[in-house]
Every structure is written in C-alpha cells, then in structure tokens.
Amino acid sequence: MNAARRKQIKAIVARLGKVSDLGLDDLKASLEEIRDEEQEAYDNMPEALQAGERGVASEAAVSALDDVINALEEVIDTLEGLGDQLEEAAA
C-alpha cells in the first residue's frame, strides 16, 4: 500500500475514533438505567396489574429497550472493529 492510501486510511480511522466521542457508551448506560427502572416498576406491581394493560405495556417497554441496548452494543463493537481492521490494512 502506498503512502497516500495509508494516509487516507489513517484519516478514516481518526474519524471513526471520533465516533466514540459521540457518547454512545453514555447513551447505552442511560438506556440501561431507564430499562432497569422500568423493570423494577413492573416487578413491584401487584400480579393483577402485571397481567393488565399497564403491566403488558411495561413489559413491552422493557423488551424494546433491551432490543435497542443490544443493537447499540453491536454498533459500538462494529465501529471499534472497523477501526482495528483499517489499522491492520494500513500496516
């Protein structure tokens, strides 16, 4: 690989590094906190309410938050992996 392409890859790696500055880990932590609070609220509901509309909605919210958190973890892992692969390509 020539120096020009290596330089371009290093610039892309630097831009990917800035993605971590977006606060994705903080966003994930905030979503986990909200999910945990909602799960606790559901767990503290009487069984009759858990089976009702409110309980079902609470369970759905926890499940949706879990899905978002898992997807965000995948995005974070993918972005980190891309940077590693690009650095390897530029070596």
N, CA, C and O atoms as a GROMACS GRO file, in nm:
protein
  364
    1MET      N    1   0.085  -0.116   0.000
    1MET     CA    2   0.000   0.000   0.000
    1MET      C    3   0.090   0.123   0.000
    1MET      O    4   0.189   0.131   0.072
    2ASN      N    5   0.052   0.219  -0.083
    2ASN     CA    6   0.136   0.338  -0.090
    2ASN      C    7   0.102   0.436   0.022
    2ASN      O    8   0.001   0.421   0.092
    3ALA      N    9   0.186   0.534   0.036
    3ALA     CA   10   0.174   0.630   0.147
    3ALA      C   11   0.046   0.710   0.140
    3ALA      O   12  -0.013   0.741   0.244
    4ALA      N   13   0.001   0.744   0.021
    4ALA     CA   14  -0.121   0.824   0.006
    4ALA      C   15  -0.243   0.747   0.057
    4ALA      O   16  -0.325   0.802   0.130
    5ARG      N   17  -0.255   0.621   0.017
    5ARG     CA   18  -0.369   0.540   0.063
    5ARG      C   19  -0.359   0.513   0.213
    5ARG      O   20  -0.460   0.513   0.283
    6ARG      N   21  -0.237   0.491   0.262
    6ARG     CA   22  -0.217   0.470   0.405
    6ARG      C   23  -0.262   0.594   0.483
    6ARG      O   24  -0.325   0.583   0.588
    7LYS      N   25  -0.229   0.711   0.431
    7LYS     CA   26  -0.269   0.837   0.496
    7LYS      C   27  -0.421   0.852   0.496
    7LYS      O   28  -0.479   0.896   0.595
    8GLN      N   29  -0.485   0.814   0.386
    8GLN     CA   30  -0.631   0.822   0.379
    8GLN      C   31  -0.696   0.729   0.482
    8GLN      O   32  -0.793   0.766   0.548
    9ILE      N   33  -0.640   0.610   0.494
    9ILE     CA   34  -0.694   0.514   0.592
    9ILE      C   35  -0.676   0.567   0.733
    9ILE      O   36  -0.767   0.556   0.815
   10LYS      N   37  -0.560   0.624   0.762
   10LYS     CA   38  -0.537   0.679   0.896
   10LYS      C   39  -0.635   0.792   0.927
   10LYS      O   40  -0.678   0.807   1.041
   11ALA      N   41  -0.670   0.871   0.826
   11ALA     CA   42  -0.768   0.978   0.846
   11ALA      C   43  -0.906   0.920   0.876
   11ALA      O   44  -0.979   0.973   0.959
   12ILE      N   45  -0.940   0.811   0.809
   12ILE     CA   46  -1.069   0.746   0.834
   12ILE      C   47  -1.071   0.685   0.974
   12ILE      O   48  -1.172   0.695   1.045
   13VAL      N   49  -0.960   0.623   1.014
   13VAL     CA   50  -0.951   0.567   1.149
   13VAL      C   51  -0.969   0.677   1.253
   13VAL      O   52  -1.036   0.657   1.354
   14ALA      N   53  -0.910   0.794   1.228
   14ALA     CA   54  -0.924   0.906   1.321
   14ALA      C   55  -1.069   0.951   1.329
   14ALA      O   56  -1.118   0.984   1.437
   15ARG      N   57  -1.137   0.952   1.216
   15ARG     CA   58  -1.280   0.990   1.216
   15ARG      C   59  -1.363   0.888   1.291
   15ARG      O   60  -1.455   0.923   1.364
   16LEU      N   61  -1.331   0.759   1.273
   16LEU     CA   62  -1.402   0.655   1.347
   16LEU      C   63  -1.378   0.670   1.496
   16LEU      O   64  -1.467   0.646   1.578
   17GLY      N   65  -1.256   0.710   1.532
   17GLY     CA   66  -1.225   0.732   1.673
   17GLY      C   67  -1.313   0.841   1.732
   17GLY      O   68  -1.347   0.836   1.850
   18LYS      N   69  -1.349   0.939   1.650
   18LYS     CA   70  -1.434   1.048   1.698
   18LYS      C   71  -1.576   0.999   1.723
   18LYS      O   72  -1.651   1.063   1.797
   19VAL      N   73  -1.614   0.887   1.662
   19VAL     CA   74  -1.747   0.831   1.687
   19VAL      C   75  -1.762   0.798   1.835
   19VAL      O   76  -1.870   0.814   1.892
   20SER      N   77  -1.653   0.753   1.897
   20SER     CA   78  -1.660   0.723   2.040
   20SER      C   79  -1.685   0.849   2.120
   20SER      O   80  -1.735   0.844   2.233
   21ASP      N   81  -1.649   0.964   2.062
   21ASP     CA   82  -1.675   1.091   2.130
   21ASP      C   83  -1.824   1.129   2.126
   21ASP      O   84  -1.866   1.223   2.193
   22LEU      N   85  -1.901   1.055   2.048
   22LEU     CA   86  -2.045   1.083   2.041
   22LEU      C   87  -2.116   1.045   2.169
   22LEU      O   88  -2.233   1.080   2.189
   23GLY      N   89  -2.047   0.973   2.254
   23GLY     CA   90  -2.108   0.935   2.381
   23GLY      C   91  -2.198   0.814   2.372
   23GLY      O   92  -2.295   0.803   2.446
   24LEU      N   93  -2.167   0.722   2.280
   24LEU     CA   94  -2.252   0.604   2.265
   24LEU      C   95  -2.254   0.520   2.392
   24LEU      O   96  -2.357   0.462   2.426
   25ASP      N   97  -2.141   0.512   2.461
   25ASP     CA   98  -2.139   0.437   2.586
   25ASP      C   99  -2.227   0.504   2.692
   25ASP      O  100  -2.295   0.436   2.769
   26ASP      N  101  -2.225   0.636   2.696
   26ASP     CA  102  -2.311   0.709   2.790
   26ASP      C  103  -2.458   0.691   2.754
   26ASP      O  104  -2.543   0.674   2.842
   27LEU      N  105  -2.487   0.694   2.625
   27LEU     CA  106  -2.624   0.673   2.579
   27LEU      C  107  -2.672   0.534   2.619
   27LEU      O  108  -2.784   0.518   2.667
   28LYS      N  109  -2.588   0.436   2.600
   28LYS     CA  110  -2.622   0.298   2.637
   28LYS      C  111  -2.646   0.288   2.788
   28LYS      O  112  -2.742   0.224   2.832
   29ALA      N  113  -2.560   0.350   2.866
   29ALA     CA  114  -2.576   0.347   3.012
   29ALA      C  115  -2.707   0.413   3.054
   29ALA      O  116  -2.775   0.364   3.145
   30SER      N  117  -2.743   0.522   2.990
   30SER     CA  118  -2.870   0.590   3.022
   30SER      C  119  -2.989   0.500   2.989
   30SER      O  120  -3.084   0.492   3.067
   31LEU      N  121  -2.982   0.435   2.875
   31LEU     CA  122  -3.091   0.345   2.836
   31LEU      C  123  -3.101   0.226   2.931
   31LEU      O  124  -3.211   0.180   2.963
   32GLU      N  125  -2.987   0.176   2.974
   32GLU     CA  126  -2.988   0.064   3.070
   32GLU      C  127  -3.051   0.107   3.202
   32GLU      O  128  -3.124   0.031   3.264
   33GLU      N  129  -3.022   0.228   3.244
   33GLU     CA  130  -3.080   0.279   3.369
   33GLU      C  131  -3.232   0.290   3.358
   33GLU      O  132  -3.305   0.252   3.448
   34ILE      N  133  -3.278   0.344   3.245
   34ILE     CA  134  -3.422   0.358   3.223
   34ILE      C  135  -3.488   0.220   3.220
   34ILE      O  136  -3.592   0.199   3.281
   35ARG      N  137  -3.425   0.125   3.148
   35ARG     CA  138  -3.477  -0.011   3.140
   35ARG      C  139  -3.486  -0.074   3.279
   35ARG      O  140  -3.586  -0.137   3.313
   36ASP      N  141  -3.380  -0.057   3.357
   36ASP     CA  142  -3.378  -0.116   3.492
   36ASP      C  143  -3.486  -0.057   3.581
   36ASP      O  144  -3.549  -0.128   3.660
   37GLU      N  145  -3.508   0.074   3.569
   37GLU     CA  146  -3.613   0.139   3.648
   37GLU      C  147  -3.751   0.088   3.606
   37GLU      O  148  -3.837   0.064   3.691
   38GLU      N  149  -3.771   0.072   3.476
   38GLU     CA  150  -3.900   0.022   3.427
   38GLU      C  151  -3.921  -0.123   3.472
   38GLU      O  152  -4.031  -0.161   3.510
   39GLN      N  153  -3.814  -0.202   3.467
   39GLN     CA  154  -3.824  -0.342   3.512
   39GLN      C  155  -3.857  -0.348   3.660
   39GLN      O  156  -3.938  -0.430   3.704
   40GLU      N  157  -3.795  -0.260   3.738
   40GLU     CA  158  -3.823  -0.256   3.881
   40GLU      C  159  -3.968  -0.216   3.907
   40GLU      O  160  -4.035  -0.271   3.994
   41ALA      N  161  -4.016  -0.118   3.830
   41ALA     CA  162  -4.156  -0.075   3.846
   41ALA      C  163  -4.251  -0.191   3.815
   41ALA      O  164  -4.349  -0.213   3.885
   42TYR      N  165  -4.219  -0.265   3.708
   42TYR     CA  166  -4.301  -0.381   3.673
   42TYR      C  167  -4.297  -0.486   3.783
   42TYR      O  168  -4.400  -0.540   3.824
   43ASP      N  169  -4.176  -0.515   3.832
   43ASP     CA  170  -4.161  -0.617   3.936
   43ASP      C  171  -4.235  -0.580   4.064
   43ASP      O  172  -4.277  -0.669   4.138
   44ASN      N  173  -4.251  -0.451   4.091
   44ASN     CA  174  -4.318  -0.406   4.213
   44ASN      C  175  -4.469  -0.394   4.197
   44ASN      O  176  -4.540  -0.365   4.293
   45MET      N  177  -4.519  -0.417   4.076
   45MET     CA  178  -4.664  -0.414   4.054
   45MET      C  179  -4.728  -0.540   4.113
   45MET      O  180  -4.668  -0.648   4.110
   46PRO      N  181  -4.847  -0.526   4.166
   46PRO     CA  182  -4.921  -0.647   4.205
   46PRO      C  183  -4.944  -0.734   4.081
   46PRO      O  184  -4.953  -0.683   3.969
   47GLU      N  185  -4.953  -0.864   4.101
   47GLU     CA  186  -4.969  -0.956   3.988
   47GLU      C  187  -5.089  -0.922   3.901
   47GLU      O  188  -5.084  -0.938   3.779
   48ALA      N  189  -5.195  -0.874   3.962
   48ALA     CA  190  -5.315  -0.838   3.885
   48ALA      C  191  -5.284  -0.726   3.786
   48ALA      O  192  -5.332  -0.727   3.673
   49LEU      N  193  -5.203  -0.629   3.830
   49LEU     CA  194  -5.166  -0.520   3.739
   49LEU      C  195  -5.066  -0.566   3.634
   49LEU      O  196  -5.069  -0.519   3.520
   50GLN      N  197  -4.976  -0.658   3.671
   50GLN     CA  198  -4.880  -0.709   3.574
   50GLN      C  199  -4.950  -0.775   3.456
   50GLN      O  200  -4.904  -0.766   3.342
   51ALA      N  201  -5.061  -0.842   3.484
   51ALA     CA  202  -5.136  -0.910   3.379
   51ALA      C  203  -5.224  -0.815   3.299
   51ALA      O  204  -5.274  -0.850   3.192
   52GLY      N  205  -5.245  -0.695   3.352
   52GLY     CA  206  -5.331  -0.599   3.285
   52GLY      C  207  -5.258  -0.518   3.179
   52GLY      O  208  -5.142  -0.543   3.146
   53GLU      N  209  -5.331  -0.422   3.127
   53GLU     CA  210  -5.280  -0.337   3.018
   53GLU      C  211  -5.151  -0.264   3.058
   53GLU      O  212  -5.057  -0.257   2.980
   54ARG      N  213  -5.149  -0.212   3.178
   54ARG     CA  214  -5.031  -0.139   3.225
   54ARG      C  215  -4.909  -0.229   3.236
   54ARG      O  216  -4.798  -0.190   3.198
   55GLY      N  217  -4.927  -0.349   3.289
   55GLY     CA  218  -4.817  -0.444   3.302
   55GLY      C  219  -4.765  -0.490   3.168
   55GLY      O  220  -4.644  -0.502   3.147
   56VAL      N  221  -4.857  -0.516   3.076
   56VAL     CA  222  -4.818  -0.559   2.942
   56VAL      C  223  -4.739  -0.449   2.872
   56VAL      O  224  -4.639  -0.476   2.806
   57ALA      N  225  -4.783  -0.325   2.888
   57ALA     CA  226  -4.712  -0.212   2.828
   57ALA      C  227  -4.573  -0.196   2.890
   57ALA      O  228  -4.476  -0.166   2.820
   58SER      N  229  -4.564  -0.216   3.020
   58SER     CA  230  -4.436  -0.207   3.088
   58SER      C  231  -4.340  -0.315   3.039
   58SER      O  232  -4.223  -0.287   3.013
   59GLU      N  233  -4.390  -0.437   3.026
   59GLU     CA  234  -4.307  -0.547   2.974
   59GLU      C  235  -4.261  -0.518   2.832
   59GLU      O  236  -4.146  -0.544   2.797
   60ALA      N  237  -4.349  -0.463   2.750
   60ALA     CA  238  -4.314  -0.431   2.612
   60ALA      C  239  -4.207  -0.323   2.608
   60ALA      O  240  -4.116  -0.328   2.525
   61ALA      N  241  -4.216  -0.226   2.698
   61ALA     CA  242  -4.116  -0.120   2.704
   61ALA      C  243  -3.980  -0.176   2.742
   61ALA      O  244  -3.878  -0.139   2.683
   62VAL      N  245  -3.977  -0.265   2.840
   62VAL     CA  246  -3.851  -0.327   2.883
   62VAL      C  247  -3.791  -0.407   2.767
   62VAL      O  248  -3.670  -0.401   2.743
   63SER      N  249  -3.873  -0.480   2.698
   63SER     CA  250  -3.826  -0.561   2.585
   63SER      C  251  -3.772  -0.472   2.473
   63SER      O  252  -3.667  -0.501   2.415
   64ALA      N  253  -3.843  -0.364   2.442
   64ALA     CA  254  -3.797  -0.272   2.337
   64ALA      C  255  -3.665  -0.206   2.376
   64ALA      O  256  -3.576  -0.192   2.292
   65LEU      N  257  -3.653  -0.167   2.502
   65LEU     CA  258  -3.528  -0.108   2.549
   65LEU      C  259  -3.414  -0.208   2.542
   65LEU      O  260  -3.302  -0.172   2.505
   66ASP      N  261  -3.440  -0.333   2.576
   66ASP     CA  262  -3.339  -0.438   2.563
   66ASP      C  263  -3.292  -0.450   2.418
   66ASP      O  264  -3.172  -0.461   2.391
   67ASP      N  265  -3.387  -0.448   2.325
   67ASP     CA  266  -3.352  -0.458   2.183
   67ASP      C  267  -3.264  -0.342   2.139
   67ASP      O  268  -3.166  -0.361   2.067
   68VAL      N  269  -3.299  -0.221   2.182
   68VAL     CA  270  -3.221  -0.103   2.145
   68VAL      C  271  -3.081  -0.109   2.206
   68VAL      O  272  -2.983  -0.078   2.139
   69ILE      N  273  -3.073  -0.148   2.331
   69ILE     CA  274  -2.944  -0.159   2.400
   69ILE      C  275  -2.854  -0.262   2.329
   69ILE      O  276  -2.736  -0.237   2.307
   70ASN      N  277  -2.912  -0.377   2.294
   70ASN     CA  278  -2.835  -0.479   2.224
   70ASN      C  279  -2.787  -0.429   2.088
   70ASN      O  280  -2.673  -0.454   2.049
   71ALA      N  281  -2.874  -0.359   2.015
   71ALA     CA  282  -2.835  -0.305   1.885
   71ALA      C  283  -2.725  -0.201   1.900
   71ALA      O  284  -2.632  -0.196   1.819
   72LEU      N  285  -2.735  -0.118   2.002
   72LEU     CA  286  -2.634  -0.016   2.027
   72LEU      C  287  -2.500  -0.080   2.062
   72LEU      O  288  -2.395  -0.032   2.019
   73GLU      N  289  -2.503  -0.188   2.140
   73GLU     CA  290  -2.380  -0.262   2.170
   73GLU      C  291  -2.315  -0.315   2.043
   73GLU      O  292  -2.193  -0.311   2.028
   74GLU      N  293  -2.398  -0.365   1.952
   74GLU     CA  294  -2.346  -0.415   1.824
   74GLU      C  295  -2.282  -0.303   1.743
   74GLU      O  296  -2.177  -0.322   1.682
   75VAL      N  297  -2.345  -0.187   1.742
   75VAL     CA  298  -2.290  -0.072   1.669
   75VAL      C  299  -2.155  -0.032   1.727
   75VAL      O  300  -2.060  -0.010   1.653
   76ILE      N  301  -2.148  -0.024   1.858
   76ILE     CA  302  -2.022   0.012   1.925
   76ILE      C  303  -1.913  -0.090   1.891
   76ILE      O  304  -1.802  -0.052   1.856
   77ASP      N  305  -1.946  -0.218   1.902
   77ASP     CA  306  -1.849  -0.324   1.872
   77ASP      C  307  -1.806  -0.319   1.726
   77ASP      O  308  -1.688  -0.336   1.694
   78THR      N  309  -1.901  -0.295   1.637
   78THR     CA  310  -1.870  -0.288   1.494
   78THR      C  311  -1.778  -0.172   1.463
   78THR      O  312  -1.681  -0.187   1.389
   79LEU      N  313  -1.807  -0.056   1.520
   79LEU     CA  314  -1.723   0.061   1.494
   79LEU      C  315  -1.581   0.040   1.546
   79LEU      O  316  -1.484   0.078   1.481
   80GLU      N  317  -1.570  -0.021   1.663
   80GLU     CA  318  -1.437  -0.050   1.717
   80GLU      C  319  -1.363  -0.148   1.628
   80GLU      O  320  -1.244  -0.133   1.604
   81GLY      N  321  -1.434  -0.250   1.580
   81GLY     CA  322  -1.373  -0.349   1.492
   81GLY      C  323  -1.330  -0.291   1.359
   81GLY      O  324  -1.227  -0.330   1.305
   82LEU      N  325  -1.408  -0.198   1.307
   82LEU     CA  326  -1.372  -0.134   1.180
   82LEU      C  327  -1.241  -0.058   1.192
   82LEU      O  328  -1.156  -0.064   1.103
   83GLY      N  329  -1.225   0.012   1.302
   83GLY     CA  330  -1.101   0.085   1.324
   83GLY      C  331  -0.982  -0.009   1.329
   83GLY      O  332  -0.878   0.020   1.271
   84ASP      N  333  -0.997  -0.120   1.399
   84ASP     CA  334  -0.890  -0.219   1.409
   84ASP      C  335  -0.856  -0.275   1.271
   84ASP      O  336  -0.739  -0.288   1.236
   85GLN      N  337  -0.958  -0.309   1.194
   85GLN     CA  338  -0.935  -0.366   1.062
   85GLN      C  339  -0.867  -0.266   0.969
   85GLN      O  340  -0.779  -0.303   0.891
   86LEU      N  341  -0.908  -0.141   0.976
   86LEU     CA  342  -0.846  -0.039   0.892
   86LEU      C  343  -0.699  -0.018   0.929
   86LEU      O  344  -0.613  -0.002   0.842
   87GLU      N  345  -0.672  -0.018   1.057
   87GLU     CA  346  -0.532  -0.002   1.100
   87GLU      C  347  -0.448  -0.119   1.051
   87GLU      O  348  -0.332  -0.102   1.012
   88GLU      N  349  -0.507  -0.238   1.052
   88GLU     CA  350  -0.436  -0.354   1.001
   88GLU      C  351  -0.412  -0.341   0.850
   88GLU      O  352  -0.305  -0.377   0.801
   89ALA      N  353  -0.510  -0.290   0.779
   89ALA     CA  354  -0.497  -0.274   0.634
   89ALA      C  355  -0.389  -0.172   0.600
   89ALA      O  356  -0.322  -0.184   0.497
   90ALA      N  357  -0.371  -0.072   0.684
   90ALA     CA  358  -0.275   0.034   0.658
   90ALA      C  359  -0.134  -0.004   0.701
   90ALA      O  360  -0.038   0.066   0.670
   91ALA      N  361  -0.121  -0.115   0.773
   91ALA     CA  362   0.011  -0.155   0.824
   91ALA      C  363   0.104  -0.200   0.714
   91ALA      O  364   0.218  -0.236   0.741
   0.00000   0.00000   0.00000
